[in-house]
């Protein structure tokens, strides 16, 4: 059983069972990081409640389509731990995300894994 704070992975996509979202979760858990996954988009107030209950070490938002930037801004407001955004949404919304210094943007699960390592949130075997 893991005793450290989990990585919270939240889907921004309407599509369920996103393979790359689950690959991000697997890579983190393989590196001894507990993971909690919310596989569907949730309202910003619900994420704020989840943050209080779960107390994650970081939040990884995964999206595979064009982002609703107003929703994204509401979602990340008030989050005090590291926030990563991963998936095709990063490529699609590259220009819009360029000025958002609060987010670490990565396009695939391997980049997400490397970013989590860089943030010292994962252990190397």
VEXBAFI-697824 format. One line per field, with one value per residue (C-alpha): x, z, y; residue number from 1. Coordinates in Angstrom, 1 decimal, m for minus. Layout:
N
east	(X, ...)
up	(Z, ...)
north	(Y, ...)
pos	(NUM, ...)
This chain:
125
east	(0.0, 1.3, 1.5, 2.4, 0.0, m1.5, m1.2, m4.7, m5.4, m8.5, m9.9, m10.8, m12.2, m15.8, m14.5, m14.2, m11.4, m8.7, m5.7, m3.1, m4.8, m4.5, m0.9, m0.1, m1.7, 0.1, 3.5, 3.0, 1.9, 4.7, 7.1, 5.6, 3.3, m0.3, m2.8, m6.4, m8.2, m11.4, m12.2, m14.6, m14.7, m16.0, m17.2, m14.6, m16.3, m16.2, m12.5, m11.9, m13.8, m11.7, m8.5, m9.5, m10.4, m7.5, m4.8, m2.8, 0.9, 0.1, m2.8, m2.4, m5.2, m5.5, m7.3, m7.4, m9.5, m9.8, m10.1, m12.7, m10.2, m12.7, m13.5, m9.7, m9.1, m11.9, m10.6, m7.0, m7.8, m6.8, m4.8, m1.6, 0.2, 2.0, m0.4, 0.4, m1.7, m1.1, m2.4, m3.4, m5.1, m1.7, m0.8, m4.3, m4.2, m0.5, m0.9, m3.5, m1.5, 1.8, 1.2, m0.1, 2.9, 0.9, 0.8, 3.4, 2.4, 3.3, 1.9, 2.3, 2.5, 6.3, 6.7, 4.3, 6.3, 9.6, 7.9, 6.7, 10.3, 11.7, 9.2, 10.5, 7.0, 8.1, 10.7, 13.1, 13.5)
up	(0.0, m1.0, 1.7, m0.4, m2.0, m5.2, m8.7, m9.7, m13.4, m14.8, m18.3, m20.3, m23.1, m23.7, m25.0, m22.4, m22.2, m23.6, m24.0, m23.5, m20.3, m18.9, m20.1, m18.1, m15.1, m15.6, m16.0, m12.8, m10.8, m12.2, m10.7, m7.3, m7.4, m6.2, m8.9, m8.8, m12.1, m13.0, m16.4, m17.4, m17.4, m14.1, m13.1, m11.6, m8.2, m8.1, m8.9, m6.1, m3.7, m5.0, m4.4, m0.8, m0.3, m2.2, m1.5, m4.6, m5.2, m8.7, m11.2, m14.7, m17.1, m20.2, m23.4, m26.9, m28.5, m28.7, m25.2, m23.8, m22.4, m20.1, m18.5, m18.3, m16.5, m14.0, m13.5, m12.6, m10.6, m7.0, m7.6, m5.6, m6.6, m10.0, m13.0, m16.2, m19.3, m21.7, m24.9, m28.4, m26.8, m26.2, m29.9, m30.9, m28.5, m28.6, m29.2, m26.5, m23.9, m24.6, m22.1, m19.3, m17.0, m14.4, m16.7, m17.8, m21.3, m22.7, m25.8, m24.8, m21.8, m22.1, m21.8, m18.9, m17.2, m17.7, m16.4, m13.3, m12.8, m13.2, m10.5, m8.2, m8.0, m9.2, m8.1, m10.6, m10.3)
north	(0.0, 3.4, 6.1, 9.1, 11.5, 10.3, 11.7, 12.8, 12.2, 13.9, 13.4, 16.5, 14.4, 13.3, 10.0, 7.2, 4.7, 7.0, 4.6, 7.3, 8.5, 5.0, 4.6, 7.8, 6.2, 2.9, 4.6, 6.6, 3.6, 1.5, 4.1, 3.6, 6.6, 6.0, 7.2, 8.3, 8.6, 10.6, 9.3, 12.0, 15.8, 17.1, 20.6, 22.9, 22.9, 19.1, 19.1, 21.6, 19.2, 16.2, 18.2, 18.7, 15.1, 13.4, 16.0, 14.9, 15.5, 16.7, 16.9, 15.5, 16.7, 14.6, 15.8, 14.5, 17.3, 21.1, 22.5, 24.8, 27.3, 29.0, 25.7, 24.9, 28.2, 27.6, 24.0, 25.0, 28.1, 27.5, 24.3, 24.7, 21.5, 21.0, 20.8, 18.9, 18.8, 16.0, 14.6, 15.8, 18.8, 20.3, 20.2, 21.4, 24.3, 25.0, 28.8, 29.2, 27.3, 29.0, 31.8, 29.6, 29.3, 27.4, 24.3, 21.9, 20.9, 17.5, 15.7, 12.0, 9.7, 9.3, 13.1, 13.1, 10.4, 12.4, 15.6, 13.8, 12.4, 15.9, 17.2, 14.4, 12.8, 9.4, 6.9, 5.3, 1.6)
pos	(1, 2, 3, 4, 5, 6, 7, 8, 9, 10, 11, 12, 13, 14, 15, 16, 17, 18, 19, 20, 21, 22, 23, 24, 25, 26, 27, 28, 29, 30, 31, 32, 33, 34, 35, 36, 37, 38, 39, 40, 41, 42, 43, 44, 45, 46, 47, 48, 49, 50, 51, 52, 53, 54, 55, 56, 57, 58, 59, 60, 61, 62, 63, 64, 65, 66, 67, 68, 69, 70, 71, 72, 73, 74, 75, 76, 77, 78, 79, 80, 81, 82, 83, 84, 85, 86, 87, 88, 89, 90, 91, 92, 93, 94, 95, 96, 97, 98, 99, 100, 101, 102, 103, 104, 105, 106, 107, 108, 109, 110, 111, 112, 113, 114, 115, 116, 117, 118, 119, 120, 121, 122, 123, 124, 125)
